[in-house]
Amino acid sequence: MTLLDLSVILHGDDPRLELLYFWAAVLLALTPMIIFGGLGVWVARKIWKEQRGARNAEGETEGPA
């Protein structure tokens, strides 16, 4: 008897338990997406700010035309 069979015998078709499993799966899927997405946005902003600063520094070193 597998663990799934044992779970069906003990709980049957409990909608609350199925809802709990659903939200656990959603949380399990979203957690890495949120973490890596946040890291990606942070790195992209850092790169963008660095490039913008380099462009501003190039413009400041030029003398009047």
C-alpha positions in Angstrom: 0.0 0.0 0.0 1.4 3.3 -1.0 1.3 6.5 0.9 -1.3 7.9 -1.5 -3.6 4.9 -0.8 -3.2 5.4 2.9 -4.0 9.1 2.6 -7.2 8.3 0.6 -8.3 5.8 3.2 -7.7 8.2 6.1 -9.0 11.4 4.6 -11.3 10.4 1.7 -12.4 13.3 -0.6 -11.8 16.1 1.8 -12.2 19.4 -0.1 -10.4 21.4 2.6 -7.4 19.1 2.4 -7.4 19.3 -1.4 -7.5 23.1 -1.1 -4.6 23.0 1.3 -2.6 20.9 -1.2 -3.4 23.3 -4.0 -2.2 26.3 -2.1 0.9 24.5 -1.0 1.7 23.6 -4.6 1.1 27.3 -5.7 3.4 28.5 -2.9 6.0 26.0 -3.9 5.9 27.1 -7.5 5.8 30.9 -6.8 8.6 31.0 -4.2 11.6 30.5 -6.5 10.0 32.7 -9.2 9.6 35.5 -6.7 13.1 35.1 -5.3 14.9 34.8 -8.7 12.7 37.5 -10.3 13.6 39.9 -7.4 17.3 39.1 -7.8 17.0 39.7 -11.6 15.3 43.0 -11.2 17.9 44.1 -8.6 20.8 43.2 -10.9 19.1 44.9 -13.9 18.6 48.1 -11.9 22.2 48.0 -10.7 23.5 47.6 -14.2 21.1 50.3 -15.6 22.2 52.7 -12.8 25.9 52.0 -13.5 25.5 52.5 -17.2 23.6 55.7 -16.7 26.3 57.0 -14.3 29.0 56.2 -16.8 27.1 58.1 -19.5 26.7 61.1 -17.2 30.4 61.0 -16.3 31.4 61.0 -20.0 29.2 64.0 -20.6 30.7 65.9 -17.6 34.3 65.5 -18.8 33.7 67.2 -22.1 34.4 70.9 -22.3 32.1 73.5 -23.9 31.6 73.1 -27.6 
